[in-house]
């Protein structure tokens, strides 16, 4: 499995962070009607359960927003992905259909409240990802966003540079229909749906909808990197 490391300053600022890590061989597809039935059910549940001004009070979202503020980033300008998805739902805008793997990640994100990083592991440079804070002028091409200012955002880096933030992932390592090696990260800055339960549920979804095999999983706590 890929090694996940957390910079000491980051771990000190976010000591409660726990990262759920899943790696698997997968078979992606354009869309899956059975998966979308689950997504539609969850969309209906969220639309009924929350007002727009309540979304950022969800424990997992609130904790991620707190991390943004701790690093000097405005979470109202750079929204956490799980918050952005839930806001679309409550506004009646629904969520985009991309492909089965991305849609599955969105389902996990809206249900559990966590930001999800889903990457094509074949395009990750090296065996280690390090979680730190984005720097001024650091290049990052957000998926469908163009150049994203990641200064002050939590960011995973491989040997080449940044590949993922809780606001957007990077074009270089994005999921496509050709993705066969998946790295899936669940970023729990504060717990809402229990993380071990979220991992088990995600693995079940991956088996059901993208024929996942060779599955490995673990939980990486920030406390491991405190000195």
C-alpha positions as CSV (number, residue, x, y, z in Angstrom):
1,X,0.0,0.0,0.0
2,X,1.0,3.6,-0.4
3,X,2.5,5.2,2.7
4,X,0.5,8.1,4.1
5,X,2.6,10.6,6.1
6,X,1.5,13.8,7.9
7,X,3.8,16.7,8.5
8,X,4.4,17.4,12.2
9,X,3.0,20.9,12.1
10,X,-0.1,19.6,10.4
11,X,-0.5,16.8,12.9
12,X,-0.1,19.3,15.8
13,X,-2.7,21.6,14.3
14,X,-5.2,18.7,13.6
15,X,-4.4,16.0,16.2
16,X,-7.9,14.4,15.9
17,X,-7.5,13.8,12.1
18,X,-7.8,10.1,11.1
19,X,-7.4,9.1,7.5
20,X,-9.2,6.0,6.1
21,X,-7.1,4.5,3.3
22,X,-8.3,1.9,0.8
23,X,-6.4,0.5,-2.2
24,X,-8.0,-1.8,-4.7
25,X,-8.1,-3.1,-8.2
26,X,-11.3,-1.8,-9.9
27,X,-13.3,-1.9,-13.1
28,X,-14.8,1.6,-13.6
29,X,-17.9,2.3,-15.8
30,X,-19.8,5.3,-17.1
31,X,-22.8,4.9,-14.8
32,X,-24.5,2.3,-12.6
33,X,-28.3,2.5,-12.2
34,X,-28.3,0.5,-9.0
35,X,-25.7,2.8,-7.5
36,X,-27.8,5.8,-8.5
37,X,-30.8,4.4,-6.8
38,X,-28.7,4.5,-3.5
39,X,-27.5,8.0,-4.4
40,X,-31.0,9.3,-5.1
41,X,-32.2,7.9,-1.7
42,X,-29.4,9.6,0.1
43,X,-30.1,12.9,-1.8
44,X,-33.7,12.7,-0.6
45,X,-32.7,12.0,3.0
46,X,-30.3,15.0,3.1
47,X,-32.8,17.3,1.4
48,X,-35.3,16.4,4.1
49,X,-32.9,16.5,7.0
50,X,-31.0,19.8,6.6
51,X,-31.7,23.5,5.8
52,X,-29.0,25.3,3.9
53,X,-27.6,27.0,7.0
54,X,-27.3,23.7,8.8
55,X,-25.0,21.9,6.3
56,X,-21.8,23.5,7.7
57,X,-22.9,22.4,11.2
58,X,-22.6,18.7,10.4
59,X,-19.8,17.5,12.7
60,X,-17.4,16.2,9.9
61,X,-17.9,19.3,7.8
62,X,-17.6,21.6,10.7
63,X,-14.3,20.0,11.8
64,X,-12.8,20.3,8.3
65,X,-13.8,23.9,8.1
66,X,-12.1,24.5,11.5
67,X,-8.9,23.0,9.9
68,X,-9.2,25.4,7.0
69,X,-9.4,28.4,9.4
70,X,-6.5,27.1,11.5
71,X,-4.3,27.2,8.3
72,X,-5.6,30.7,7.3
73,X,-8.1,29.6,4.5
74,X,-11.7,30.9,4.3
75,X,-14.0,27.8,4.2
76,X,-16.8,30.0,2.8
77,X,-14.7,30.9,-0.2
78,X,-13.1,27.5,-0.6
79,X,-15.8,25.0,0.4
80,X,-15.1,21.6,1.6
81,X,-16.2,19.1,-1.1
82,X,-18.7,17.3,1.1
83,X,-20.3,20.7,2.1
84,X,-20.4,21.8,-1.5
85,X,-22.2,18.6,-2.6
86,X,-24.7,18.8,0.3
87,X,-25.4,22.5,-0.5
88,X,-26.2,21.6,-4.1
89,X,-28.7,18.9,-2.8
90,X,-30.5,21.3,-0.4
91,X,-30.7,23.9,-3.1
92,X,-32.5,21.3,-5.3
93,X,-29.6,21.2,-7.8
94,X,-28.7,17.5,-7.3
95,X,-25.2,16.2,-7.9
96,X,-23.4,15.5,-11.1
97,X,-23.1,12.1,-12.8
98,X,-19.5,11.5,-13.7
99,X,-18.6,7.8,-13.6
100,X,-19.2,5.0,-11.2
101,X,-16.1,5.5,-9.1
102,X,-16.5,9.2,-8.8
103,X,-20.2,8.8,-8.1
104,X,-19.5,6.2,-5.4
105,X,-17.0,8.6,-3.8
106,X,-19.7,11.3,-3.8
107,X,-22.2,9.0,-2.1
108,X,-19.7,8.2,0.7
109,X,-19.0,11.9,1.1
110,X,-22.6,13.1,1.4
111,X,-23.6,10.2,3.7
112,X,-20.6,10.3,6.0
113,X,-19.8,14.1,5.8
114,X,-16.1,13.5,5.0
115,X,-14.1,14.9,2.1
116,X,-13.0,12.1,-0.1
117,X,-9.9,11.8,-2.2
118,X,-10.1,9.3,-5.0
119,X,-7.0,8.9,-7.1
120,X,-5.7,6.8,-10.0
121,X,-2.8,5.2,-8.2
122,X,-1.1,4.4,-11.5
123,X,-0.5,8.2,-11.9
124,X,0.8,8.8,-8.4
125,X,4.6,9.5,-8.4
126,X,6.2,7.3,-5.8
127,X,5.1,5.2,-2.9
128,X,4.4,7.9,-0.3
129,X,1.9,10.7,0.0
130,X,2.6,13.4,2.5
131,X,-0.2,15.6,3.9
132,X,0.8,19.2,4.5
133,X,-0.4,22.8,3.9
134,X,-0.5,24.4,0.4
135,X,2.1,27.1,-0.2
136,X,1.8,30.5,-2.0
137,X,2.0,30.0,-5.7
138,X,2.1,26.3,-5.6
139,X,0.8,24.9,-8.9
140,X,-2.4,22.9,-8.7
141,X,-4.9,22.2,-11.5
142,X,-8.2,21.4,-9.8
143,X,-10.5,19.0,-11.6
144,X,-12.8,21.1,-13.7
145,X,-11.6,24.3,-12.0
146,X,-8.3,25.2,-13.7
147,X,-5.6,26.7,-11.5
148,X,-6.7,26.5,-7.9
149,X,-5.1,28.7,-5.2
150,X,-4.2,26.0,-2.6
151,X,-2.3,28.3,-0.2
152,X,-3.5,27.4,3.2
153,X,-5.4,24.3,2.1
154,X,-4.6,20.8,3.4
155,X,-2.9,19.1,0.5
156,X,-1.6,15.6,-0.2
157,X,1.7,15.6,-2.2
158,X,3.5,12.9,-4.1
159,X,7.0,13.3,-5.5
160,X,5.8,15.6,-8.3
161,X,3.5,17.9,-6.3
162,X,0.0,18.3,-4.9
163,X,-2.7,15.8,-5.9
164,X,-5.6,16.3,-3.5
165,X,-7.3,18.8,-1.2
166,X,-10.6,18.7,0.6
167,X,-11.9,21.3,-1.9
168,X,-10.7,19.6,-5.1
169,X,-8.4,16.9,-6.4
170,X,-5.7,17.4,-9.2
171,X,-6.2,16.7,-12.8
172,X,-2.9,14.7,-13.0
173,X,-4.2,11.8,-10.8
174,X,-7.9,12.0,-11.4
175,X,-10.2,9.0,-11.8
176,X,-11.1,8.1,-15.4
177,X,-12.8,5.2,-17.1
178,X,-9.4,3.7,-17.6
179,X,-8.6,3.6,-13.9
180,X,-7.7,0.2,-12.6
181,X,-5.7,0.9,-9.5
182,X,-7.6,3.0,-6.9
183,X,-6.4,4.9,-3.9
184,X,-9.3,6.1,-1.8
185,X,-8.8,8.5,1.1
186,X,-11.5,9.3,3.7
187,X,-10.5,12.5,5.6
188,X,-12.0,12.5,9.1
189,X,-11.0,15.7,10.8
190,X,-13.8,15.1,13.3
191,X,-15.9,12.0,13.4
192,X,-19.5,11.8,12.3
193,X,-20.2,8.4,10.8
194,X,-17.8,6.1,12.6
195,X,-14.7,5.8,10.4
196,X,-14.3,2.1,10.7
197,X,-18.0,1.7,9.7
198,X,-17.4,4.2,6.8
199,X,-14.4,2.1,5.6
200,X,-16.4,-1.2,5.7
201,X,-19.3,0.4,3.9
202,X,-17.1,1.9,1.2
203,X,-15.3,-1.4,0.6
204,X,-18.7,-3.1,0.2
205,X,-19.8,-0.5,-2.3
206,X,-16.5,-0.9,-4.2
207,X,-17.0,-4.7,-4.4
208,X,-20.6,-4.3,-5.5
209,X,-20.3,-1.6,-8.1
210,X,-16.7,-1.6,-9.5
211,X,-15.8,-5.3,-8.9
212,X,-13.0,-4.4,-6.5
213,X,-10.4,-7.0,-5.7
214,X,-6.9,-7.1,-4.0
215,X,-8.4,-4.7,-1.4
216,X,-6.2,-3.3,1.4
217,X,-7.3,-0.8,4.0
218,X,-6.0,0.9,7.1
219,X,-6.6,4.0,9.3
220,X,-3.8,6.5,9.7
221,X,-4.1,8.8,12.8
222,X,-2.5,12.2,12.9
223,X,-1.4,11.3,16.5
224,X,1.2,8.9,15.0
225,X,3.1,11.9,13.7
226,X,3.2,14.0,16.8
227,X,6.6,14.4,18.5
